Amino acid sequence: MVWLGIIMILVAGLWGWARWFEWHQAFHPSRTVEGDPADAGLVVESVDFVAADGCRLHGWWIPHPEATGSLIYCHGNAGNLTTRIDLAARLHTLPVNLFLFDYRGYGRSKGIPSERGVYQDALAAYEVVRAKHGDMETPPVMVYGASLGGPVAVEVAVRRPVSGLILECTFTSSRELGRHWFPRLPVSAISRYQFDALAKIGSVKAPVLIAHSPEDQLIPYALGRRLYDAAPEPKQFVDLQGGHDEAGWNQSPEYWPVLEAFVREHFQG
């Protein structure tokens, strides 16, 4: 009986460690202010809003005088709004309003991040933008997700009407990504997170643009291709250049024209 008790304690300890490790792999929230959007020439409206479960959130609304629609940006698992000022400035050159927000636990948003929580946060962000369009039933809104923000953006695109879905350097599911990195561990058995974009993307009823780099050292390129294969038409795929944190419009000059054309076409169509 003593040995049984010891084994149970060890198993419980390993289980607890696995949950702790998984959370720290999924989320790297930061509240540190890394910059000022005014330094990039951006005029932002600070927006405080609330998720369905009551969590208080924060975002930036960046209007454009010639906007044909609005773009919601779902960021990755690290940093916060202030680490994405350069991206916001570049996106602001497009004729779209921007809404960038922090998940719970990031930046000025309260709470602790979780899979369910960040989905609720993104859906609340959508409602902020819908209200900016006068609560139109089908507002001209696109959702753009990078890395961890990919499955979050897919969740919004499945549950709300959108004009387009943009996914950058993202994955099929967190469990499949976990099996890639830890092939000897029973990831599916011990993981509480799914972030299963692969299971959902087939239900998206909007044009899809997916971009990924063959040089991505964090999220395998093959996962981006699998997600693309599962996406409905119309869809496009763009090969990026550089590693996970470097890939994108700044390292892939061919990406920006495709992104710009996608936004212009599907907001005007």
TORKOL-4160 file (C-alpha; in steps of 0.2 Angstrom, whole numbers, padded with zeros to 4 digits, m for minus):
269
<pt num="1" X="0000" Y="0000" Z="0000"/>
<pt num="2" X="0015" Y="0012" Z="0004"/>
<pt num="3" X="0021" Y="0009" Z="m0014"/>
<pt num="4" X="0004" Y="0012" Z="m0021"/>
<pt num="5" X="0003" Y="0028" Z="m0012"/>
<pt num="6" X="0020" Y="0034" Z="m0018"/>
<pt num="7" X="0016" Y="0029" Z="m0036"/>
<pt num="8" X="0000" Y="0039" Z="m0035"/>
<pt num="9" X="0009" Y="0054" Z="m0028"/>
<pt num="10" X="0022" Y="0053" Z="m0042"/>
<pt num="11" X="0009" Y="0051" Z="m0055"/>
<pt num="12" X="m0001" Y="0066" Z="m0048"/>
<pt num="13" X="0015" Y="0076" Z="m0048"/>
<pt num="14" X="0019" Y="0072" Z="m0066"/>
<pt num="15" X="0002" Y="0076" Z="m0071"/>
<pt num="16" X="0003" Y="0093" Z="m0063"/>
<pt num="17" X="0020" Y="0096" Z="m0070"/>
<pt num="18" X="0013" Y="0092" Z="m0088"/>
<pt num="19" X="m0001" Y="0104" Z="m0086"/>
<pt num="20" X="0010" Y="0118" Z="m0080"/>
<pt num="21" X="0022" Y="0114" Z="m0094"/>
<pt num="22" X="0008" Y="0114" Z="m0107"/>
<pt num="23" X="0002" Y="0131" Z="m0101"/>
<pt num="24" X="0019" Y="0139" Z="m0102"/>
<pt num="25" X="0022" Y="0132" Z="m0119"/>
<pt num="26" X="0005" Y="0139" Z="m0125"/>
<pt num="27" X="0005" Y="0156" Z="m0117"/>
<pt num="28" X="0019" Y="0169" Z="m0114"/>
<pt num="29" X="0009" Y="0184" Z="m0109"/>
<pt num="30" X="0018" Y="0201" Z="m0106"/>
<pt num="31" X="0012" Y="0217" Z="m0098"/>
<pt num="32" X="0028" Y="0226" Z="m0103"/>
<pt num="33" X="0025" Y="0242" Z="m0113"/>
<pt num="34" X="0037" Y="0240" Z="m0128"/>
<pt num="35" X="0033" Y="0256" Z="m0138"/>
<pt num="36" X="0020" Y="0270" Z="m0142"/>
<pt num="37" X="0009" Y="0269" Z="m0158"/>
<pt num="38" X="0011" Y="0288" Z="m0159"/>
<pt num="39" X="0029" Y="0286" Z="m0163"/>
<pt num="40" X="0024" Y="0276" Z="m0179"/>
<pt num="41" X="0012" Y="0290" Z="m0184"/>
<pt num="42" X="m0004" Y="0280" Z="m0178"/>
<pt num="43" X="m0019" Y="0288" Z="m0170"/>
<pt num="44" X="m0027" Y="0275" Z="m0159"/>
<pt num="45" X="m0043" Y="0274" Z="m0149"/>
<pt num="46" X="m0040" Y="0264" Z="m0133"/>
<pt num="47" X="m0055" Y="0252" Z="m0131"/>
<pt num="48" X="m0059" Y="0244" Z="m0115"/>
<pt num="49" X="m0072" Y="0230" Z="m0118"/>
<pt num="50" X="m0078" Y="0214" Z="m0109"/>
<pt num="51" X="m0078" Y="0196" Z="m0114"/>
<pt num="52" X="m0094" Y="0185" Z="m0112"/>
<pt num="53" X="m0087" Y="0178" Z="m0095"/>
<pt num="54" X="m0084" Y="0196" Z="m0088"/>
<pt num="55" X="m0066" Y="0197" Z="m0091"/>
<pt num="56" X="m0060" Y="0215" Z="m0094"/>
<pt num="57" X="m0050" Y="0217" Z="m0110"/>
<pt num="58" X="m0041" Y="0230" Z="m0120"/>
<pt num="59" X="m0038" Y="0234" Z="m0138"/>
<pt num="60" X="m0034" Y="0248" Z="m0151"/>
<pt num="61" X="m0046" Y="0254" Z="m0164"/>
<pt num="62" X="m0036" Y="0262" Z="m0178"/>
<pt num="63" X="m0049" Y="0270" Z="m0190"/>
<pt num="64" X="m0044" Y="0274" Z="m0208"/>
<pt num="65" X="m0053" Y="0288" Z="m0218"/>
<pt num="66" X="m0055" Y="0278" Z="m0233"/>
<pt num="67" X="m0059" Y="0261" Z="m0225"/>
<pt num="68" X="m0069" Y="0249" Z="m0235"/>
<pt num="69" X="m0070" Y="0237" Z="m0220"/>
<pt num="70" X="m0062" Y="0232" Z="m0204"/>
<pt num="71" X="m0048" Y="0220" Z="m0200"/>
<pt num="72" X="m0046" Y="0211" Z="m0183"/>
<pt num="73" X="m0029" Y="0205" Z="m0179"/>
<pt num="74" X="m0027" Y="0190" Z="m0167"/>
<pt num="75" X="m0008" Y="0190" Z="m0161"/>
<pt num="76" X="0003" Y="0175" Z="m0156"/>
<pt num="77" X="0007" Y="0168" Z="m0139"/>
<pt num="78" X="0020" Y="0181" Z="m0134"/>
<pt num="79" X="0021" Y="0200" Z="m0131"/>
<pt num="80" X="0006" Y="0211" Z="m0132"/>
<pt num="81" X="m0001" Y="0225" Z="m0143"/>
<pt num="82" X="0014" Y="0236" Z="m0140"/>
<pt num="83" X="0026" Y="0223" Z="m0148"/>
<pt num="84" X="0016" Y="0224" Z="m0164"/>
<pt num="85" X="0016" Y="0243" Z="m0168"/>
<pt num="86" X="0026" Y="0241" Z="m0184"/>
<pt num="87" X="0014" Y="0228" Z="m0190"/>
<pt num="88" X="m0001" Y="0240" Z="m0186"/>
<pt num="89" X="0008" Y="0254" Z="m0196"/>
<pt num="90" X="0010" Y="0243" Z="m0211"/>
<pt num="91" X="m0008" Y="0237" Z="m0211"/>
<pt num="92" X="m0014" Y="0254" Z="m0209"/>
<pt num="93" X="m0008" Y="0258" Z="m0226"/>
<pt num="94" X="m0022" Y="0247" Z="m0232"/>
<pt num="95" X="m0039" Y="0256" Z="m0234"/>
<pt num="96" X="m0046" Y="0247" Z="m0218"/>
<pt num="97" X="m0050" Y="0250" Z="m0200"/>
<pt num="98" X="m0039" Y="0240" Z="m0188"/>
<pt num="99" X="m0044" Y="0232" Z="m0172"/>
<pt num="100" X="m0029" Y="0225" Z="m0162"/>
<pt num="101" X="m0033" Y="0218" Z="m0145"/>
<pt num="102" X="m0024" Y="0208" Z="m0131"/>
<pt num="103" X="m0030" Y="0192" Z="m0125"/>
<pt num="104" X="m0033" Y="0190" Z="m0106"/>
<pt num="105" X="m0017" Y="0191" Z="m0096"/>
<pt num="106" X="m0008" Y="0201" Z="m0110"/>
<pt num="107" X="m0005" Y="0220" Z="m0110"/>
<pt num="108" X="m0019" Y="0229" Z="m0101"/>
<pt num="109" X="m0031" Y="0215" Z="m0102"/>
<pt num="110" X="m0036" Y="0206" Z="m0086"/>
<pt num="111" X="m0037" Y="0188" Z="m0082"/>
<pt num="112" X="m0027" Y="0172" Z="m0086"/>
<pt num="113" X="m0026" Y="0165" Z="m0103"/>
<pt num="114" X="m0034" Y="0149" Z="m0108"/>
<pt num="115" X="m0040" Y="0141" Z="m0124"/>
<pt num="116" X="m0058" Y="0144" Z="m0120"/>
<pt num="117" X="m0054" Y="0162" Z="m0114"/>
<pt num="118" X="m0044" Y="0168" Z="m0129"/>
<pt num="119" X="m0059" Y="0162" Z="m0140"/>
<pt num="120" X="m0071" Y="0172" Z="m0130"/>
<pt num="121" X="m0059" Y="0187" Z="m0131"/>
<pt num="122" X="m0058" Y="0186" Z="m0150"/>
<pt num="123" X="m0077" Y="0185" Z="m0151"/>
<pt num="124" X="m0079" Y="0200" Z="m0140"/>
<pt num="125" X="m0067" Y="0209" Z="m0151"/>
<pt num="126" X="m0078" Y="0205" Z="m0166"/>
<pt num="127" X="m0093" Y="0213" Z="m0157"/>
<pt num="128" X="m0083" Y="0228" Z="m0154"/>
<pt num="129" X="m0080" Y="0230" Z="m0172"/>
<pt num="130" X="m0098" Y="0225" Z="m0177"/>
<pt num="131" X="m0104" Y="0240" Z="m0166"/>
<pt num="132" X="m0092" Y="0251" Z="m0175"/>
<pt num="133" X="m0102" Y="0247" Z="m0191"/>
<pt num="134" X="m0118" Y="0251" Z="m0183"/>
<pt num="135" X="m0122" Y="0233" Z="m0178"/>
<pt num="136" X="m0124" Y="0227" Z="m0196"/>
<pt num="137" X="m0129" Y="0209" Z="m0197"/>
<pt num="138" X="m0115" Y="0205" Z="m0209"/>
<pt num="139" X="m0102" Y="0219" Z="m0207"/>
<pt num="140" X="m0087" Y="0220" Z="m0218"/>
<pt num="141" X="m0075" Y="0212" Z="m0206"/>
<pt num="142" X="m0059" Y="0201" Z="m0209"/>
<pt num="143" X="m0050" Y="0192" Z="m0196"/>
<pt num="144" X="m0031" Y="0189" Z="m0197"/>
<pt num="145" X="m0022" Y="0177" Z="m0185"/>
<pt num="146" X="m0004" Y="0174" Z="m0183"/>
<pt num="147" X="0004" Y="0158" Z="m0175"/>
<pt num="148" X="m0007" Y="0155" Z="m0160"/>
<pt num="149" X="m0019" Y="0168" Z="m0166"/>
<pt num="150" X="m0023" Y="0156" Z="m0181"/>
<pt num="151" X="m0034" Y="0144" Z="m0172"/>
<pt num="152" X="m0042" Y="0159" Z="m0163"/>
<pt num="153" X="m0046" Y="0168" Z="m0180"/>
<pt num="154" X="m0053" Y="0152" Z="m0187"/>
<pt num="155" X="m0065" Y="0151" Z="m0172"/>
<pt num="156" X="m0071" Y="0168" Z="m0175"/>
<pt num="157" X="m0073" Y="0164" Z="m0194"/>
<pt num="158" X="m0083" Y="0149" Z="m0190"/>
<pt num="159" X="m0094" Y="0157" Z="m0177"/>
<pt num="160" X="m0097" Y="0174" Z="m0185"/>
<pt num="161" X="m0099" Y="0181" Z="m0203"/>
<pt num="162" X="m0083" Y="0187" Z="m0210"/>
<pt num="163" X="m0077" Y="0194" Z="m0227"/>
<pt num="164" X="m0061" Y="0184" Z="m0226"/>
<pt num="165" X="m0049" Y="0174" Z="m0216"/>
<pt num="166" X="m0030" Y="0177" Z="m0216"/>
<pt num="167" X="m0018" Y="0164" Z="m0207"/>
<pt num="168" X="0000" Y="0167" Z="m0205"/>
<pt num="169" X="0013" Y="0154" Z="m0199"/>
<pt num="170" X="0000" Y="0144" Z="m0189"/>
<pt num="171" X="m0004" Y="0126" Z="m0186"/>
<pt num="172" X="m0017" Y="0112" Z="m0188"/>
<pt num="173" X="m0020" Y="0109" Z="m0169"/>
<pt num="174" X="m0009" Y="0111" Z="m0153"/>
<pt num="175" X="m0010" Y="0092" Z="m0151"/>
<pt num="176" X="m0002" Y="0089" Z="m0168"/>
<pt num="177" X="0011" Y="0102" Z="m0165"/>
<pt num="178" X="0014" Y="0094" Z="m0148"/>
<pt num="179" X="0017" Y="0077" Z="m0156"/>
<pt num="180" X="0029" Y="0084" Z="m0168"/>
<pt num="181" X="0040" Y="0091" Z="m0154"/>
<pt num="182" X="0037" Y="0077" Z="m0141"/>
<pt num="183" X="0035" Y="0061" Z="m0151"/>
<pt num="184" X="0038" Y="0050" Z="m0137"/>
<pt num="185" X="0025" Y="0058" Z="m0125"/>
<pt num="186" X="0006" Y="0053" Z="m0125"/>
<pt num="187" X="0002" Y="0071" Z="m0130"/>
<pt num="188" X="m0016" Y="0068" Z="m0134"/>
<pt num="189" X="m0019" Y="0059" Z="m0118"/>
<pt num="190" X="m0012" Y="0073" Z="m0106"/>
<pt num="191" X="m0016" Y="0089" Z="m0116"/>
<pt num="192" X="m0030" Y="0100" Z="m0110"/>
<pt num="193" X="m0029" Y="0111" Z="m0125"/>
<pt num="194" X="m0034" Y="0107" Z="m0143"/>
<pt num="195" X="m0034" Y="0123" Z="m0153"/>
<pt num="196" X="m0040" Y="0112" Z="m0167"/>
<pt num="197" X="m0041" Y="0124" Z="m0182"/>
<pt num="198" X="m0040" Y="0108" Z="m0194"/>
<pt num="199" X="m0057" Y="0102" Z="m0188"/>
<pt num="200" X="m0065" Y="0119" Z="m0190"/>
<pt num="201" X="m0058" Y="0127" Z="m0205"/>
<pt num="202" X="m0069" Y="0117" Z="m0217"/>
<pt num="203" X="m0084" Y="0126" Z="m0210"/>
<pt num="204" X="m0077" Y="0143" Z="m0214"/>
<pt num="205" X="m0089" Y="0152" Z="m0227"/>
<pt num="206" X="m0076" Y="0165" Z="m0233"/>
<pt num="207" X="m0061" Y="0167" Z="m0244"/>
<pt num="208" X="m0045" Y="0160" Z="m0235"/>
<pt num="209" X="m0027" Y="0166" Z="m0237"/>
<pt num="210" X="m0014" Y="0155" Z="m0228"/>
<pt num="211" X="0005" Y="0160" Z="m0228"/>
<pt num="212" X="0019" Y="0149" Z="m0221"/>
<pt num="213" X="0038" Y="0148" Z="m0222"/>
<pt num="214" X="0047" Y="0132" Z="m0226"/>
<pt num="215" X="0061" Y="0139" Z="m0215"/>
<pt num="216" X="0049" Y="0140" Z="m0200"/>
<pt num="217" X="0058" Y="0131" Z="m0186"/>
<pt num="218" X="0044" Y="0132" Z="m0173"/>
<pt num="219" X="0028" Y="0127" Z="m0182"/>
<pt num="220" X="0032" Y="0115" Z="m0197"/>
<pt num="221" X="0028" Y="0121" Z="m0214"/>
<pt num="222" X="0019" Y="0104" Z="m0217"/>
<pt num="223" X="0005" Y="0109" Z="m0204"/>
<pt num="224" X="0002" Y="0125" Z="m0213"/>
<pt num="225" X="0000" Y="0115" Z="m0230"/>
<pt num="226" X="m0012" Y="0103" Z="m0221"/>
<pt num="227" X="m0023" Y="0117" Z="m0215"/>
<pt num="228" X="m0023" Y="0124" Z="m0232"/>
<pt num="229" X="m0028" Y="0108" Z="m0240"/>
<pt num="230" X="m0043" Y="0107" Z="m0227"/>
<pt num="231" X="m0049" Y="0124" Z="m0231"/>
<pt num="232" X="m0063" Y="0127" Z="m0243"/>
<pt num="233" X="m0062" Y="0137" Z="m0259"/>
<pt num="234" X="m0059" Y="0151" Z="m0263"/>
<pt num="235" X="m0042" Y="0150" Z="m0255"/>
<pt num="236" X="m0024" Y="0155" Z="m0258"/>
<pt num="237" X="m0007" Y="0149" Z="m0251"/>
<pt num="238" X="0009" Y="0160" Z="m0250"/>
<pt num="239" X="0026" Y="0154" Z="m0247"/>
<pt num="240" X="0036" Y="0165" Z="m0235"/>
<pt num="241" X="0054" Y="0167" Z="m0231"/>
<pt num="242" X="0063" Y="0166" Z="m0214"/>
<pt num="243" X="0060" Y="0158" Z="m0197"/>
<pt num="244" X="0045" Y="0159" Z="m0187"/>
<pt num="245" X="0047" Y="0176" Z="m0179"/>
<pt num="246" X="0055" Y="0183" Z="m0195"/>
<pt num="247" X="0043" Y="0177" Z="m0208"/>
<pt num="248" X="0030" Y="0189" Z="m0215"/>
<pt num="249" X="0029" Y="0204" Z="m0225"/>
<pt num="250" X="0045" Y="0211" Z="m0218"/>
<pt num="251" X="0056" Y="0196" Z="m0224"/>
<pt num="252" X="0045" Y="0190" Z="m0238"/>
<pt num="253" X="0042" Y="0204" Z="m0251"/>
<pt num="254" X="0031" Y="0194" Z="m0262"/>
<pt num="255" X="0018" Y="0192" Z="m0247"/>
<pt num="256" X="0013" Y="0210" Z="m0246"/>
<pt num="257" X="0006" Y="0212" Z="m0263"/>
<pt num="258" X="m0004" Y="0196" Z="m0261"/>
<pt num="259" X="m0011" Y="0201" Z="m0244"/>
<pt num="260" X="m0015" Y="0218" Z="m0251"/>
<pt num="261" X="m0024" Y="0211" Z="m0266"/>
<pt num="262" X="m0034" Y="0199" Z="m0255"/>
<pt num="263" X="m0040" Y="0213" Z="m0243"/>
<pt num="264" X="m0045" Y="0224" Z="m0257"/>
<pt num="265" X="m0054" Y="0211" Z="m0268"/>
<pt num="266" X="m0064" Y="0204" Z="m0254"/>
<pt num="267" X="m0069" Y="0220" Z="m0246"/>
<pt num="268" X="m0075" Y="0227" Z="m0262"/>
<pt num="269" X="m0082" Y="0211" Z="m0269"/>
